[in-house]
Amino acid sequence: MLTHNELLRQEWTRFRRPGRLISLVTAALMVLALGLLHAFGNHASCDGTCPADPTGPDGTAVSDQFAFMHRDLGREGSITVRMTSMTGTITYPPPHHDQIVPGLVPWAKAGIIVKGGVRQGSSYAALMVTGEHGVRMQYDYGHDIAGSAVDGAAVSARSPRWLRLTRAGDTLTGYESSDGERWVKVAAVKLSGLPETVQVGLFATSPGDLTLRPVGLGGATEQVRFTQAASSFDHIGLEGAAAGGSWRAALVGEMNATDWEKHHQPSGAVEKDGTVTVTGTGDIAPVATSGGRPVEGMLTGLSLALLIVLVVAVRFAGDGSGRRQPGDGAPLTRAVFGARAVVVGAAAFVTGLLAVGIVVPVGAAVLESNGVPVVGLSVLTGARVVVGVSAALALTAVLALALGAALRRRLLAVLVAVTAVVVPYAVATVPLLSDGLAQWLLRVTPAAGFAVQQTLVEHHQVTAHYAPSAGYFPLPWWAGVAVLCAHTVAATTLALRRLPRSGERAGAAAADAVGEPVLEAADRT
């Protein structure tokens, strides 16, 4: 009986035939060629260098655009206001896209805010009423805490909403009330590094309204339309304000460039008879993809590479039933299967490591040189994508090997492997199917493991097209890998149950060796 190391050497020697090695090289070249083609084919749409998104306190890209009525506030103090209305405008909404209508988009926001300065990306905490998500306290762009369910459309002079923000050093606490007497705490947050003097005041903003229009066979194209929100405040109380200060109106970010703002309702803040009305557009939140490209675009050749790797793995499994075929090598026992799983998994991993390890950094550099940033690609994220995709490729190779050994028919095993892995991955990551079906496929099939390539983060408070074709997988990367591992373990268990142990195979071979002369003698007789 061969030792484990001897089995590995034997199976590696058998695996490294020119045909198999050429196939794996071809798989790697597919990833490289299509990935670099994607990178060289994308250019910025701006004349010259596109302006970069502002970055938040943690260094990530953010959206920070709103109308602001503000003044200075010291280390201790508070602001209290009564909101008496919240209205909005939506340009050309569905179904006919031919009218400008009154209304609020779900994440339109208006309320009070404490901010480190008027510079975009500076630290902040805000207490707000939203279009359809009630009262919220948000801070530093990525954090969102729910308050009561009062939406902007429900706010009126007869049914106002009172809001209060207090500052005690770096701690900001938000409260809400229906009558200005009984207050309910929404949340208390700590913003490290706030300056001694911050800006406090009233704000309003409204993100673009997103519509997906059908294109082709179930695909969709995104259209973002201009929206605007306006809110009125009175009973404004301020404690801890700097002596001699005054209220100032400001626009954080670019506004008043649209025809609607120029000719109908400009963004800004005005005060009349003790009531301040703030009108704004934009958002205070993380960005989705903005003008950048996710790293997934550089892995468009992965579907073809997967197909090649799966075929190689199935063929490497051999017949697995004791009937020897030309080139099958050693009889397939459990020990031999284990050695082959190590060999084919390692070969697939190295193939992925070389291909993805080259195309991701080189493709990112090409995109950057073309003026197109790559979204969310830090050094650690890039390393996770490279290693994770390579590991997913190795797991799918072992899955295909197990299917080849369990089903005992190469063509059937290839069809099952391709249907379970390549087809779901290919159709879910291109805009050919409905988002619902694509999301379902990437939750339950082995293709879920390739969520490890995802670099985009879904934020519930940001309106965006969260679909696989846009770079968003339905499962976190670790959950997707867990689904792939479960499929691989199940297929491997099935294969092992159908394969004999080494001793059983050796006994069968010895019996065949003894029985063959007897049968030959009987035939001659």
N, C-alpha and C positions, 0 to 999 in steps of 0.2 A: 504494500500500500504506500502511495506517495505521501510525503509530508505536505503540509499546507504551503510552504515556500516552494517546494518542487511543483505542486499543482499550479501555483501562480506563474512560475516561470514557464511551465508547459503551455498554459492558456495564453500567456502574453506572446510566446513564440508563435502560436497558432493564429493569434489575432492580427499580428503585424504583417499581414500579407499586403502586397502593393495595392490591391484593389480596395481594401478597407482603409488604408492610410490615405489613399488618394481621395476617397469619399469624404473623410473627415476634413482634409485640407480644402476640398470643395465647399463643405459646409461653412468653414471659417471664412473663406473668400466671399461667399454669399453675404455674410453679415458685414464684412468690411466694405465690399463694393456698394451695396445698397445703402448702407449707413453713410458713407462718404458722399455718395450721390445726393442723398438728402441734405447733407450739410452744405455742399457746394451749390446746391440749387436754391437755397434760401438766402434772401437778402433783405436788409431793412428797407421799409417803404418810405423812410424819411429822407430828405435831402441832407446828406451828410450824416453825422452821428445823431441817432435818436436820443432824446432826453431820457435820462435814467429815472426810474421810479424813486421816490423818497424812501428812505429806510427808517424803520422803527428802532426803539431802544435795543432790541436784540439783533439788529443788523439785517433783518429780512425786509423785503420790499413791501411797502404799504401804500394804501390810498389815503390821502389826507387832504380833503377839499371840502370846505364849508364856509358859510357866511357867519360872521362872528361880531357880536357887540360885546366889548370887553373892557376891563380895567385891571389895575394891579391889585394883588392880594398878598399879604404877608404870610408868615408861617402858621399863624392861628387866625381862623376866620370862617365865614360861611356866606352862602348866598341862598336866598329863598325867593321863589317866584310863584305866581299863579298863571298857568297856561289857560287861555280862554278860547283858543281855536287852533286848528291845524288843518290846512287845506293843501291841495297840490294840483299839479298839471301833468298830464301824460300825453306825449305827442304820438299820434298815429298808432294807437294800440290795435290788437286784433278785434274783430275778425277781418275788417276791410282795410285797415291801415290808411284811412283817408280823412281822419278827423283829429283835432286836438281837443281832448276832453278833460274835465275836472276829475281829480281822483288822486289817491296816494298809492304808490307801490308798496309792497309789504315791508321793505326795510327803509322807507323814508324815516328820517329822524329829526327830532327837534327837542330842545331841552336846555340844560345847563351843563357847563363844562369847566373844569380846572385843568389848565394846560401849562407845560413848562415854558412855552413861548409860542409865538405865531409861526415859528419855523416849521415847515412840514416835516413830520416824523418825530417831533418832540413828544415826550411822555405826557399822558393825559388820563383823566378819569371823567366820565360823563354820565349823567342821569337823564334819561330821555323817554319820550313817548314815541312809539313807532307806528308805521302805517297799519300793520296787521299782527304785530307780535307783542303788543302790550307795552308796559313800562319795562325798561331794561337799564341795567348799569353795566357799562362797558369801559374797559381800560386797556391801554397799551395795545390796541388794535386787535389782538387775538383773543381777548377775554370777554365773555358775555354772560351776565347773570340776570335771570328773569325776575321781574317784580309782579305787579298785578296784571290782569288781562285787559286793561283799558287801552283801546286802540285810539289812534289819532282822530278817526272820524267820530268817535263818541265824545270828544272834548268840545265844549261850547261854553258860552257865558253862563248858561244855566247849569251846566255840568262840568265845571272846570277841574283841572288837576293841579295840585300843589306839589312842587318839587323843592328839595333842599339838599345842598352839598356842603359838608363841613370839612375843613382842613385842620389837622392837628399834626404839624410836622410833615412827615411823609405819609401819614394815614389819611385817606379820604373816605368819608362815610356818606351814603346816599339814603334819603328818606322820601316817602311820598305820602300824600294825604288827599282826601276828598273835600275837606272843609278848612284846612289850614290850622286845625286844632289837634286832631288826633293823628299822630304820625306813625307810620310803619317803616321800619328799617328795611331797606332793600339789600344792602351789602356794605362791608367795610373792606377796603383794599389798601395795600401799601405800595407806594411808588418810590423806589429807591433812587436817590440822586436828584430829587426835585430842587430847583434853585430856591433861594430865600424868598424871592419875589416871583410869583407866578401870575398867569393871566386867568381871570375868572370872568364868566359871562354867559350870554345866551347864544345859541347856535341853531342852525337849520341846514339840512343837506338831504339829497335824494339821489340814490344811485340810478343808473340807466335801467330801463325796462327791457328785459331780455325776451326775445321771441325766437323760436326755432322754426324755420320754414322748411318743409319737406323738399328734398333734392334726390332724384334718382330712386333707387330701390331701397326705400326706408331710411335714406340718409337725411341729414338736416344741416342747414347753414344758420349761423347765429346772426341776429340783427339786434343791436343795442340802440334804443331810442332815448332821446333826451327827456328827463323828467325834472320837476322842481317841487319843492315843498316850502310852505310859508306858515309861520306860527306867530301868534300874538301873546304877549306877556304883560302883566301888570302886577301891582303890589310887590315890586322888586325891593327886597331888603338885603343889604350887604353889611357884613361886620368884618372888621379886620382889614379894610381897604387902606391903601397907602394915603397918607394925608396929602391933600392938594391934588389928588388924581381926578381924572374925569373919564367918562365913558367914551370909547372910540369904536368906530365901525371899521371892520377889516374883512377882506376876502382872503382866506387861506387857500392857496391854489388858484388856478386860472378859471375865471368865470366871465360872464357877460360877452362871450364871443359868438353866441348863437343868435339867429334871427329873432327867436322868441324873446330872449333877454334884451336884445337891442330895441325892438319895436313894441313890446307888450309889457313884460314884467322883468325889470332888471333884478339881479341878485344883489343882496346887501341888507342893511339894517337901518331902519328909520324909527324916530321917536316922535309921538304926537299925543299931547294931553296925558302924559304919564303912561302911555301904552307903547311898548316897543314891538315892532313887527320885523321879524327876521326871515328873509327869503333866500334859499340857497339850493345848490345842486352839487352832486358829487357823492362822496362817501368818506367815512372814517372807519377803516377796516383793513384786514389783510388783502393783498391782491390775489387774483387767480393766476392766469398766465400772462395777463397784460400783453406786451408785445413780444414776449420771449417764446422759446420753444422748449417743451419738455424733452428729457433725454430719450424718451420712448421713440421719438421720431428717428433716432439714429439706430434703432434696432428693428427696422422694417424687414431686414433679411432673416430675422430669427425664425419665421415660419418655414422658409425653405430649409434652413439649417436643421430645424427640428425634424422635418420629413426625412432628410438624409440620415440623421443619427438614429431615428427609430427603425429605419430599414436595416441599417448596419447591425443594430442590436438584435433585431428579430432573427436575422440570418445567422448571427453568431450563436444563437441559442441551439441551433441544430434541430434535429428531429425530436429528440427527447423521449422517444418511445421504445428505444432498443433497436429499431430498424435503422441500420447504418446507411447514410447517404454519402455520395462522394464529397470529400472535403469536410465531413462532420468531425473528424478527429476522434478524441477519446469519447467513449460512451457517456451519456449525460446522466450523472448521478447527482445527489445533493451536494456532495463535496465539489464536484466539477462545476455545478451551477454556481456555488458560492464563489469559486475562483473566477469564473467568467463574469459574475456581477461586479466584482472588484475591478477587473480589467476594463470592462466596457464603461463602467462608471467613471473610472479614472481617465480613460481616453476622452470621454465626452466632456469631463470637467476641464481638462487641459485645452481641448478645442475651444470651449467657451471662454476660458480665461484669456487665451491668446487673442481671439477675435474681439470680444467685448472690451478687453483691456486695452486694445489699440483704438477701436472705433470710438469709444466714449471720449477719452481725452482729446484725440485728434479732431473728432467731429465737433466737440465743444469749442476748440480753438479756432476751427474754420468758421463756425457760426459767429463767434465773437468778432473775428476779423471782418465778417460781412455785416457787422453792426447789429447782429441778432443775439441777445443774451440767452443763455440756457437757464431755464427756471429751476431754482431749488437745488442746484448741483454744487454742494460743498464737497470738500475732500472726502469726508466721512461718507456722505451720501453716494458719491461716485464709487468709492470702494465697496459699499454695500451692493450697489447695482452690479458691478463687475463680478464680485464673488458670488452674489446671490443668483444671478442669471446662470453662471457656470454650474452652480450646485443644482439648480432646477433642471438644467440640461442633463446633468449626470443622473438625477433621480428619474427623469423620463426615460433615459436609456436603460436603466435597471428595470423600470416598469415594462418596457417593450421586451426586454430579455425574458422576464417572467411570463409575459403573455405568449411568447414564442415557445417556451418550455411547457406551459400549461395547456395551450390549445393544440400543440403538436402539428400545426399546419402553418407553414410560413405565410402564405397569402392571407389566410384568415387572420393571423396574428397582426400582420401589417395593417389590414383594413381596420381591425379593432383599435389598434394603437393610434392610427391617423385620425379615426373618427373621434376618439376620446380626447386627444391632445391637440393635434394640429388644426383640425377643423374649428373647434370652439375658439382657439386662440386667434386664428386668422379672421374669422367672421366677426368676432367681438371687438377687435381692435381697429377695424375699418368701418366707415359709416355705410354698412350694407343692411344691417338689421335694426329692429327697434331697440331702444335702450333697455327696455324691460327684459327682452330675451337675451341680449348681450350680458346684462348684469347677472341673470340667472345662470348662464353658461359658465361665467367666471366665478361662480360661487360653489358649484357642485362638481365640475369636471376637473381632471388633473391640470388643465390649463390654468386653474386658479393660482398655481405655484408661481406663475410668471408675474404676479402682482409685486414680486420682489424688485422689479424694475421701476416701480412707480416712484416719482420724485415730487409730484404735486400733492398738496394737502387740501382736503375738502373742509371748508368752513361753513357751518350752517347759516351764519349771518351774512354770507356773501352770495349774491345772485350770480350763478355761473352754470355752464352746461357740464354737469357732473356725469360723465359717461365714459366708458372705456375708449371710445373713438377719440375723445378729447384728452386722454391721458389719465383718467381716473378709474381705478379698479374698485369694485364694490367691497373687497375685503382688505384689511391691513396686510402688509407684506408677510408678516409672520403667520397670520391666519391662512393666507393663500398657500404658503409653503407647507403648513400643517395638513391642508386638504390634499396636496400632492403626495406628501409622505404617507397619508392614510391609504390612498389608492395604490401606492407602490408596495406598502406592507401587505395589503390584501392580495394583490396579484402575486407577490412573492410567496405568501403562505399557500395560496392555491397551487403554485408550481411545485413547491416542496412536498406538498401532500401527494402529488401525482408522480413524483420522482422516487426511485428506489435509493436506499442507502448504498454506500460503497460496497459493503459486505454482501448485500443481496445481489448486486450486479456482478460481483466477482463469482458468487456461487452459481448464478445463472450462466455466466460465461464458461465456467468449468464444466457444468452439466452439458452445455452445448458441445464443448470440445470432446467429451466422452461419447456423447450420443451420436455425433456425426459419423464416425467410422461404422458404428452398428447399423445405422440407417443405410449407409452406402453399401455394406455387405448384404443387407436385406434386399436392396434394390438389385444388386447383381444376381442374387439367388432368384 
